[in-house]
Amino acid sequence: MTPKSPAPIALSCGEPAGIGPEIAVAAWDQLRADCPFAWIGDPRHLPPGTPVARLDTIGEAIAASARALPVLPLVFAAPRTPGQAAPANAAGVIAAIERGVALVQSGAASALCTAPIHKKALIDGAGFAYPGHTEFLAALAGTHRVVMMLASDQLRVVPATIHIPLAEVPRALTPEVLRETVAITAAGLRDRFGIAHPRIAVAGLNPHAGEGGAMGREELDWIAPLLADLQSPDYTLTGPHPADTLFHAAARARYDAVIAMYHDQALIPIKTLDFDRGVNVTLGLPFIRTSPDHGTAFDIAGRGVASPDSLIAALRMAQTMARAS
């Protein structure tokens, strides 16, 4: 018996002045009915000549995808000027995200994929009160804590701490943070990626994982004891491992995901291995959320040269996760 196809994916438009509108069209042109999604935004912001199917409900996207980009239309306050964010459009960007969340929470959409936003434009135009996209989604979902996973076909990494100065990492990396990160990562691998018994490797904080205390004591004093305490029959947990030997091909074959201690420790390896197809996945939400692993790219917006590869990977990963959930 053929498994039932998941519902369409909701794709929020993100910042209209960035590359979001053009890569959405390029992604649709490559995916068509193979991975149906509906773009939530103002059709005026799409590249001229884009074939558009205006939808009343997201379920109509499955039939419409073969012939046109399925669009759930929203009216924005201002037109699109590539490379120049208009604060007047901030309310529309936020409304697109909110509509996407409502669709996925109701089950009408199988997943939410989000195009990049421009936080300053949201602050200037709508007083946006969240550090970023992920925190806003967590607030809409009523979720206490989420974690960011960067994923591709070659590697999955989860930074336990993210956008903070390196000097602040040792203070921010607490036993509670690492404990929650392990629990959310294990549940995400099982429930979203269909891995029955996840294998998780944890990187050390210090060079050579502290080298027995010679290069830092965090591994000896609390990281290794905490990992021993977190051992479970539901997953395999190893570490702390020296980060400099954790990402070569043979090492990657021994785990399903790495928990890294800080932003660059996680993102440098995945961007080196698969720069164009890395996907940002939010674990810990009550729904599937993916996003391309790049920003608004104002410098090339409107020129027709932006690669849709990361967005395509994000849409395909959302579809795969929906089938596994």
Sequence and secondary structure as in RCSB ss.txt:
>XXXX:A:sequence
MTPKSPAPIALSCGEPAGIGPEIAVAAWDQLRADCPFAWIGDPRHLPPGTPVARLDTIGEAIAASARALPVLPLV
FAAPRTPGQAAPANAAGVIAAIERGVALVQSGAASALCTAPIHKKALIDGAGFAYPGHTEFLAALAGTHRVVMML
ASDQLRVVPATIHIPLAEVPRALTPEVLRETVAITAAGLRDRFGIAHPRIAVAGLNPHAGEGGAMGREELDWIAP
LLADLQSPDYTLTGPHPADTLFHAAARARYDAVIAMYHDQALIPIKTLDFDRGVNVTLGLPFIRTSPDHGTAFDI
AGRGVASPDSLIAALRMAQTMARAS
>XXXX:A:secstr
        EEEE   TTTTHHHHHHHHHHHHGGGS EEEEE GGGS TT  EEE SSGGGHHHHTTTSEEEEE  
 SS   TT   GGGHHHHHHHHHHHHHHHHHTSSSEEEE    HHHHHHHH   SSSHHHHHHHHHT S  EEEE
E SS EEEESS SS GGGHHHH  HHHHHHHHHHHHHHHHHTT  SS EEEEE SSGGGGTTTTT SHIIIIIHH
HHHHT BTTBEEEEEE GGGSSSHHHHTT SEEEESSHHHHHHHHHHH GGG EEEEESSSS EEEESS   TTT
TTTT    HHHHHHHHHHHHHHHH 
